[in-house]
């Protein structure tokens, strides 16, 4: 019932104010006629009726002018108590309503000043309008207690409104932060997809372009060798289509049970196929492995393969001597990858690197590694990547925990 009244007052404030003004007007009229065994109310009721109408009009302005409404109702109540009326809750109803709105709409300091002043004025006029022993407790303690009630309720209403406002503000802030995080995640995902598509397609297209050019050059003089290169070109384009389909399949994957399994991500185990494809395009590749070969985590394995793939793609397009060397150095905690082109670059390197070099650096940093790429002092171009064999969290874990995990 209370919640319904609150909702009605929120949606129809003017109607609620009119109803409250009528009620306090009636309460003032009846409160001026209250009598007890030791007290008889004044017989002249016209002052009470006039002041009741004044109080009702003042209560109508409580939402917009709470201080004025309190001053008017206090003066009216003081006149009635000075005329000898008993300060009952009915007589003090206009003052209580004005005090409630004052405590709700103003700060605590203003509420305290006006509230204490109102109580002092009504106590003084109530005691002056009747003998000292006539209903002394009712005129003193009763008046103070009835005036404290609306002050307490109004303060609670103000604190509740402030709490709800803070909750709404926190919810709005959380929503804006959530939207910003979503935008950042979308941007990161777009960059990751672009990097995957670049790594999957650019290499194969560069190799296919080199194979097609070589086959066209040898078609007239060495038809058998040209046909062999064209056969390799079919394999290169097929590999490009497979990787592109796998990348797009990840985007289309919905997690439904009937969805077919995705192809495994490439790693260093596919390095021989990568070298073969580059050699068919005319690039001579030398692979050297130093140290004991150790298994890599899937993320590091994929990163190592993509870095070598991008470095060989650049060598296929720009290396003048059509030769590149790959050196894999396994240490206790990291893998060092060095891809070197001994000849001069046909196309000079762009300061800061292109998208391919940026993608390699981002991949290395994403797994806790580092990458450097640039021209060599003695000529050529070199890409050096240092990748952790195990993630930092596993390396820092206690030995007994690692043993239990194994």
C-alpha positions as CSV (number, residue, x, y, z in Angstrom):
1,X,0.0,0.0,0.0
2,X,2.8,2.4,0.9
3,X,4.7,1.7,-2.3
4,X,1.6,2.4,-4.3
5,X,1.1,5.8,-2.6
6,X,4.8,6.6,-3.2
7,X,4.5,5.8,-6.9
8,X,1.3,7.8,-7.2
9,X,2.9,10.8,-5.5
10,X,5.9,10.5,-7.8
11,X,3.8,10.4,-11.0
12,X,1.2,12.9,-9.8
13,X,3.0,15.4,-7.5
14,X,0.4,18.2,-7.9
15,X,-2.5,16.0,-7.0
16,X,-0.6,14.6,-4.0
17,X,0.2,18.2,-2.8
18,X,-3.5,19.2,-3.1
19,X,-4.6,16.2,-1.2
20,X,-2.0,16.9,1.5
21,X,-3.1,20.5,1.8
22,X,-6.8,19.5,2.2
23,X,-5.8,17.0,4.9
24,X,-3.6,19.4,6.9
25,X,-6.4,22.1,6.6
26,X,-8.9,19.7,8.1
27,X,-6.4,18.6,10.8
28,X,-5.8,22.2,11.8
29,X,-9.6,22.8,12.2
30,X,-10.1,19.7,14.3
31,X,-6.9,20.2,16.2
32,X,-8.0,23.6,17.4
33,X,-11.1,22.0,19.0
34,X,-9.2,19.3,20.9
35,X,-9.9,19.3,24.7
36,X,-8.8,17.2,27.6
37,X,-10.0,16.7,31.1
38,X,-7.8,19.6,32.3
39,X,-8.1,21.7,29.3
40,X,-11.0,23.3,27.3
41,X,-10.3,24.6,23.8
42,X,-11.3,28.1,22.8
43,X,-14.9,28.6,21.8
44,X,-14.2,31.0,18.9
45,X,-13.3,28.7,15.9
46,X,-13.0,31.4,13.2
47,X,-9.3,32.2,13.7
48,X,-8.5,28.4,13.5
49,X,-10.5,28.1,10.2
50,X,-8.8,31.1,8.6
51,X,-5.4,30.0,9.7
52,X,-6.1,26.4,8.5
53,X,-6.8,27.8,5.0
54,X,-3.5,29.8,5.2
55,X,-1.6,26.7,6.2
56,X,-3.1,24.6,3.4
57,X,-2.0,27.2,0.9
58,X,1.5,27.3,2.4
59,X,1.8,23.5,2.2
60,X,1.0,23.6,-1.5
61,X,4.3,25.5,-2.0
62,X,6.4,23.2,0.2
63,X,8.1,21.5,-2.8
64,X,9.3,24.8,-4.4
65,X,9.6,27.1,-1.3
66,X,10.1,24.9,1.8
67,X,11.5,27.7,3.9
68,X,8.6,30.0,3.2
69,X,6.1,27.2,3.8
70,X,7.7,26.4,7.2
71,X,7.7,30.0,8.2
72,X,4.0,30.5,7.4
73,X,2.8,27.3,9.1
74,X,5.0,28.1,12.1
75,X,3.5,31.5,12.5
76,X,0.0,30.1,12.2
77,X,0.6,27.4,14.7
78,X,2.2,29.9,17.1
79,X,-0.9,32.1,16.9
80,X,-3.2,29.2,17.6
81,X,-1.2,28.0,20.6
82,X,-0.9,31.6,21.9
83,X,-4.7,31.8,21.7
84,X,-4.9,28.8,24.0
85,X,-5.1,25.8,21.6
86,X,-3.5,22.6,22.7
87,X,-0.4,21.7,20.5
88,X,-1.7,18.3,19.5
89,X,-0.4,16.4,16.4
90,X,-3.6,17.6,14.5
91,X,-2.8,21.2,15.2
92,X,0.9,20.8,14.3
93,X,0.1,18.8,11.1
94,X,0.9,21.8,8.7
95,X,4.2,22.4,10.5
96,X,5.1,18.7,10.4
97,X,4.4,18.6,6.6
98,X,6.5,21.7,6.0
99,X,9.4,20.3,8.2
100,X,9.3,17.0,6.2
101,X,9.7,18.8,2.9
102,X,12.4,21.1,4.3
103,X,14.4,18.1,5.6
104,X,14.0,16.3,2.2
105,X,14.9,19.1,-0.1
106,X,17.6,21.0,1.9
107,X,20.9,20.0,3.6
108,X,21.3,18.9,7.2
109,X,22.6,22.3,8.5
110,X,19.6,24.2,7.1
111,X,17.2,21.5,8.5
112,X,18.8,21.8,12.0
113,X,18.6,25.6,12.1
114,X,15.0,25.9,10.9
115,X,13.9,22.8,12.9
116,X,15.3,24.0,16.3
117,X,14.0,27.6,15.7
118,X,10.5,26.2,15.0
119,X,10.5,24.1,18.1
120,X,11.7,27.0,20.3
121,X,9.0,29.3,18.9
122,X,6.2,26.8,19.4
123,X,7.4,25.9,22.9
124,X,7.4,29.5,23.9
125,X,4.0,30.3,22.5
126,X,2.4,27.1,23.8
127,X,3.6,27.8,27.4
128,X,2.6,31.5,27.2
129,X,-0.9,30.6,26.1
130,X,-1.8,28.5,29.1
131,X,-1.0,28.2,32.9
132,X,2.4,26.7,33.7
133,X,1.0,23.5,35.1
134,X,-1.7,23.0,32.5
135,X,-0.7,19.9,30.3
136,X,3.0,20.8,30.8
137,X,4.4,17.6,29.4
138,X,2.1,17.6,26.4
139,X,3.0,21.2,25.6
140,X,6.8,20.7,26.0
141,X,7.9,17.1,25.4
142,X,4.9,16.3,23.1
143,X,5.6,19.3,20.9
144,X,9.3,18.5,20.6
145,X,8.7,14.8,19.8
146,X,6.1,15.5,17.2
147,X,8.3,18.0,15.5
148,X,11.3,15.6,15.5
149,X,9.3,12.9,13.7
150,X,9.1,14.7,10.3
151,X,12.7,15.9,10.6
152,X,13.8,12.3,10.9
153,X,11.6,11.0,8.1
154,X,12.7,13.8,5.8
155,X,16.3,13.2,6.5
156,X,15.9,9.5,5.8
157,X,14.1,10.3,2.5
158,X,17.0,12.7,1.5
159,X,19.6,10.0,2.3
160,X,17.7,7.4,0.4
161,X,17.4,9.7,-2.6
162,X,21.1,10.4,-2.5
163,X,21.9,6.7,-2.3
164,X,19.7,5.9,-5.2
165,X,21.3,8.7,-7.2
166,X,24.8,7.3,-6.4
167,X,23.6,3.8,-7.4
168,X,22.3,5.1,-10.8
169,X,25.6,7.0,-11.3
170,X,27.7,4.0,-10.6
171,X,25.5,1.9,-12.9
172,X,25.9,4.5,-15.7
173,X,29.6,4.6,-15.1
174,X,29.9,0.8,-15.2
175,X,27.8,0.7,-18.4
176,X,30.1,3.3,-20.0
177,X,33.2,1.4,-18.9
178,X,31.7,-1.9,-20.1
179,X,31.0,-0.3,-23.5
180,X,34.5,1.1,-23.7
181,X,36.0,-2.3,-22.9
182,X,33.8,-3.9,-25.5
183,X,35.0,-1.4,-28.1
184,X,38.6,-2.1,-27.1
185,X,38.1,-5.9,-27.4
186,X,36.5,-5.5,-30.8
187,X,39.5,-3.4,-31.9
188,X,41.9,-6.0,-30.6
189,X,40.0,-8.8,-32.2
190,X,40.0,-6.9,-35.5
191,X,43.7,-6.5,-35.3
192,X,44.2,-10.2,-34.5
193,X,42.0,-11.3,-37.4
194,X,43.9,-8.9,-39.8
195,X,47.2,-10.3,-38.5
196,X,46.1,-13.9,-39.0
197,X,44.8,-13.1,-42.5
198,X,48.0,-11.3,-43.4
199,X,50.2,-14.2,-42.2
200,X,48.0,-16.9,-43.8
201,X,47.5,-15.2,-47.2
202,X,50.4,-12.8,-47.8
203,X,53.1,-15.5,-47.7
204,X,51.3,-17.9,-50.1
205,X,50.5,-15.1,-52.5
206,X,54.1,-13.9,-52.5
207,X,55.4,-17.4,-53.2
208,X,52.7,-18.0,-55.8
209,X,53.6,-14.7,-57.5
210,X,57.3,-15.7,-57.6
211,X,56.4,-19.2,-58.9
212,X,54.2,-17.8,-61.6
213,X,56.9,-15.4,-62.7
214,X,59.6,-18.1,-62.8
215,X,57.3,-20.5,-64.7
216,X,56.5,-17.8,-67.3
217,X,60.3,-17.1,-67.7
218,X,61.2,-20.8,-68.1
219,X,58.1,-21.8,-70.3
220,X,59.9,-21.3,-73.6
221,X,63.4,-22.6,-72.8
222,X,62.7,-25.2,-70.0
223,X,59.1,-26.5,-70.3
224,X,59.6,-29.4,-68.0
225,X,60.9,-27.3,-65.2
226,X,58.1,-24.8,-65.9
227,X,55.5,-27.5,-65.6
228,X,57.1,-28.6,-62.3
229,X,56.9,-25.1,-60.9
230,X,53.3,-24.8,-62.1
231,X,52.5,-28.0,-60.2
232,X,54.1,-26.5,-57.1
233,X,52.0,-23.4,-57.7
234,X,48.8,-25.5,-57.4
235,X,50.0,-26.7,-54.1
236,X,50.8,-23.2,-52.9
237,X,47.4,-21.9,-53.8
238,X,45.8,-24.9,-52.2
239,X,47.6,-24.2,-49.0
240,X,46.6,-20.6,-49.1
241,X,43.0,-21.6,-49.5
242,X,43.2,-24.1,-46.7
243,X,44.7,-21.6,-44.2
244,X,42.2,-18.9,-45.3
245,X,39.3,-21.4,-44.8
246,X,40.6,-22.3,-41.4
247,X,40.9,-18.6,-40.4
248,X,37.4,-17.8,-41.6
249,X,36.1,-21.0,-40.1
250,X,37.2,-19.7,-36.6
251,X,35.0,-16.6,-37.2
252,X,32.1,-18.7,-38.3
253,X,32.5,-21.3,-35.5
254,X,29.5,-21.1,-33.2
255,X,30.4,-23.9,-30.8
256,X,27.5,-26.1,-31.9
257,X,28.0,-29.9,-31.4
258,X,27.5,-30.6,-35.1
259,X,30.3,-28.2,-36.2
260,X,33.2,-30.1,-37.6
261,X,36.7,-30.0,-36.0
262,X,39.0,-27.2,-37.0
263,X,42.4,-27.8,-38.5
264,X,45.4,-27.6,-36.0
265,X,47.3,-24.3,-35.9
266,X,50.6,-24.4,-37.8
267,X,53.9,-24.8,-35.9
268,X,57.6,-25.5,-36.4
269,X,56.7,-29.0,-37.4
270,X,55.5,-27.5,-40.7
271,X,58.7,-25.7,-41.3
272,X,59.9,-28.2,-44.0
273,X,56.8,-27.6,-46.0
274,X,57.3,-23.9,-45.7
275,X,60.9,-24.2,-46.9
276,X,59.8,-26.4,-49.8
277,X,57.3,-23.8,-51.0
278,X,59.9,-21.1,-50.8
279,X,62.4,-23.1,-52.7
280,X,59.9,-23.8,-55.5
281,X,59.6,-20.0,-55.9
282,X,63.3,-19.7,-56.4
283,X,64.4,-18.9,-52.9
284,X,67.3,-21.1,-51.4
285,X,66.6,-21.6,-47.7
286,X,69.2,-23.1,-45.2
287,X,67.9,-24.3,-41.8
288,X,70.3,-24.7,-38.9
289,X,69.3,-26.0,-35.4
290,X,71.5,-25.5,-32.4
291,X,70.9,-26.9,-28.9
292,X,68.5,-29.6,-27.8
293,X,65.2,-29.3,-29.5
294,X,62.5,-28.8,-26.8
295,X,58.7,-28.8,-27.1
296,X,57.0,-25.4,-27.3
297,X,53.7,-24.2,-26.0
298,X,51.0,-23.9,-28.8
299,X,51.1,-20.1,-28.7
300,X,54.9,-19.9,-28.9
301,X,55.0,-22.6,-31.6
302,X,52.5,-20.7,-33.7
303,X,54.4,-17.4,-33.1
304,X,57.7,-18.9,-34.2
305,X,56.2,-20.3,-37.4
306,X,54.5,-17.0,-38.3
307,X,57.7,-15.0,-37.7
308,X,59.7,-17.3,-39.9
309,X,56.9,-17.3,-42.5
310,X,56.8,-13.5,-42.7
311,X,60.6,-13.2,-42.8
312,X,60.8,-15.7,-45.7
313,X,58.0,-13.9,-47.5
314,X,60.0,-10.6,-47.3
315,X,63.1,-12.5,-48.5
316,X,61.1,-14.0,-51.5
317,X,59.9,-10.5,-52.6
318,X,63.0,-8.4,-51.9
319,X,66.2,-10.5,-51.6
320,X,68.5,-9.9,-54.6
321,X,70.5,-13.2,-54.2
322,X,67.4,-15.3,-53.6
323,X,68.9,-17.0,-50.5
324,X,68.0,-17.0,-46.9
325,X,69.2,-18.8,-43.8
326,X,67.3,-19.8,-40.7
327,X,69.0,-20.5,-37.4
328,X,67.1,-22.0,-34.4
329,X,69.0,-21.8,-31.1
330,X,67.4,-23.6,-28.2
331,X,68.5,-22.5,-24.7
332,X,67.2,-23.4,-21.3
333,X,64.5,-20.8,-21.1
334,X,64.1,-19.3,-24.6
335,X,64.3,-20.0,-28.3
336,X,66.4,-17.7,-30.5
337,X,65.2,-17.4,-34.1
338,X,67.4,-15.7,-36.7
339,X,66.4,-15.3,-40.3
340,X,69.1,-13.7,-42.5
341,X,69.2,-12.6,-46.1
342,X,72.8,-12.3,-47.2
343,X,72.1,-10.1,-50.3
344,X,71.1,-6.5,-50.7
345,X,67.4,-5.6,-50.6
346,X,65.8,-4.7,-53.9
347,X,63.2,-2.5,-52.0
348,X,64.7,-0.6,-49.1
349,X,63.2,-1.1,-45.7
350,X,60.6,1.5,-44.6
351,X,61.6,3.3,-41.3
352,X,59.7,1.7,-38.5
353,X,58.8,-1.4,-40.6
354,X,55.7,-2.2,-42.5
355,X,52.6,-4.1,-41.4
356,X,54.4,-7.4,-41.6
357,X,57.2,-6.4,-39.3
358,X,54.7,-4.8,-36.9
359,X,52.7,-8.0,-36.9
360,X,55.8,-10.0,-36.1
361,X,56.7,-7.7,-33.2
362,X,53.2,-7.9,-31.8
363,X,53.2,-11.6,-32.0
364,X,56.5,-11.8,-30.2
365,X,55.4,-9.4,-27.5
366,X,52.1,-11.3,-27.0
367,X,53.9,-14.4,-25.8
368,X,56.5,-12.5,-23.6
369,X,59.2,-12.4,-26.2
370,X,61.1,-9.7,-28.2
371,X,61.9,-9.1,-31.9
372,X,64.4,-7.0,-33.8
373,X,64.4,-6.5,-37.5
374,X,66.5,-4.3,-39.8
375,X,69.4,-4.1,-42.3
376,X,72.7,-5.7,-41.4
377,X,75.9,-3.6,-41.3
378,X,77.6,-6.0,-43.7
379,X,74.5,-5.9,-46.0
380,X,71.3,-7.8,-46.2
381,X,68.4,-8.0,-43.8
382,X,68.1,-9.9,-40.5
383,X,65.1,-10.7,-38.3
384,X,65.9,-11.9,-34.7
385,X,63.2,-13.1,-32.3
386,X,63.6,-14.3,-28.7
387,X,60.7,-16.4,-27.5
388,X,60.2,-18.0,-24.1
389,X,60.0,-21.8,-24.3
390,X,57.6,-21.8,-21.3
391,X,55.2,-19.0,-20.3
392,X,56.4,-16.7,-17.5
393,X,53.8,-18.1,-15.1
394,X,55.1,-21.6,-15.5
395,X,58.8,-20.6,-15.2
396,X,58.1,-18.7,-12.0
397,X,56.1,-21.6,-10.4
398,X,57.6,-23.7,-7.7
399,X,59.4,-26.9,-8.8
400,X,57.1,-29.2,-6.9
401,X,54.1,-27.6,-8.6
402,X,55.6,-28.0,-12.1
403,X,56.4,-31.6,-11.3
404,X,52.8,-32.3,-10.2
405,X,51.6,-30.6,-13.4
406,X,53.8,-32.8,-15.5
